[in-house]
Amino acid sequence: MNFNPTQRFEQLDQLLVQYWSAWQPTFGHSDKHWLDQASLQTIYRELAPATTLPRSPASIKKSEPPAGMKLRKWQQIEQFKARFSSNASSVVDWCCGIGHLSRHLASSEQSVVGLEIDPALVAKAMTHQAKSAIFHQCDVLADPERYLHPGQSFVALHACGSLHTAMVEATVKTRGSDLHLAPCCYHKRFHQGLKMLSRPARRSELKLTERNIQLAVRQSVTAANRELQAREQLRLYRLGFDEWVKRELKVTHYTPLPSVSSAIINKGFAAFCQWGASQRVPQLANKEVTAEAKLLNSAKSRLEREVAYEAQCELFRRALEIRLCLDNVMFLEENGFRAELIEFCSPTITPRNILIQAYRMD
């Protein structure tokens, strides 16, 4: 690794603490902390070197994905496999899904044990089972020990939140040989709060929640145009609903809404508002929505400001993501591993392109 992980962590941690209010999620709220252009340029100069990771070169012969697999998923597996190196005879594929990675890592020299909680995915994995890959239904947060033993290699391609944290801990606890982890969705599955593993992270004054670490996965370069348009339509309607509530009830606070199905959005703005009222503002449940165009014009202006603020927050996205990964790196090094961070593929293949690799030293 071409940098000291603790020093890099402390550098990023300090910057995130210093500019805390400038990257907090505030959708719909007016109390945003805007930075001027000079401050933005200064922050960029500070963050750019701290958020640069080595990209391990790999020469991969292009090939078509197997039937039923999307091209980007296949590219991720190929790039991950090209950077995987282990002398262990047994590999644990943590949260293996339908076993794509398991089958492509399995060989006559290395067997793969795929662990997955969803019985439907396990059943599908077993229909395509390779000779050296076996799959088990297993809740890795509860009872993975029956499938683990010292000296195994641990791999995970985009295990979410506490799932990848549990894998790091299991690698240490069972004296695993090595670990290869591409984290994803850092904010998911933390039912009892975000768990920091390393000593520097536990000492940090930066106290993260599920809500503010969502910034780490906000980038969506691989989303289809249709998905992006649907997302913006929903955000426009949420702000339009808020404008309607403010107008009718003479309130100033933002009124958030729960998740909503596309079927409700497709019914139009008035129907969306009446659904929103039934969820959060019952006194407006039977109120007719008038002057829709005016409400949506106001919402459009607010959405433009939201997009500008999110561009400011984006400056800190990679810093937060690397900081979260460095917590795992430092914890592994505290427990006798040599660990590093690299980019295992281009962000155009997946924005979650950080790979943690660690090898036990003894």
Number of C-alpha atoms within 10 A of each C-alpha: 11 8 12 10 20 18 11 17 23 16 16 23 20 15 16 20 14 11 14 13 15 20 22 19 17 17 20 20 15 13 9 16 15 15 14 8 9 9 11 14 12 10 16 14 11 14 19 12 10 19 17 13 17 14 15 14 12 14 7 11 6 8 10 10 15 10 6 6 11 11 14 14 15 18 20 20 19 23 22 24 17 15 17 15 13 17 13 17 15 23 27 26 28 25 25 26 23 24 27 19 23 30 22 14 21 19 15 8 10 17 21 28 25 29 25 24 16 16 14 13 16 22 15 14 24 16 9 13 17 18 12 17 25 20 25 19 17 21 14 19 14 8 10 18 11 7 12 20 15 14 18 23 27 27 31 26 23 22 23 19 19 23 22 26 22 17 24 24 16 19 26 21 12 14 20 24 24 25 28 25 27 23 24 22 20 25 22 17 14 15 9 7 12 19 15 18 20 19 13 17 23 13 10 13 11 14 12 13 13 16 11 15 21 19 23 22 17 15 16 14 13 12 10 9 10 8 11 13 11 14 12 13 14 20 18 22 24 25 25 27 29 24 23 22 21 15 12 12 11 10 12 13 12 18 18 16 15 7 7 12 8 10 9 15 18 13 10 11 23 17 15 22 26 21 20 25 19 14 13 15 16 13 10 19 15 10 12 11 17 10 9 13 11 13 20 20 14 14 23 17 12 20 21 12 15 19 13 13 21 20 13 17 18 16 17 24 23 22 22 23 22 20 25 20 22 26 22 25 25 23 21 25 18 14 16 15 23 17 23 25 25 18 20 27 24 15 15 12 17 19 17 23 23 25 25 23 23 26 20 19 12 7
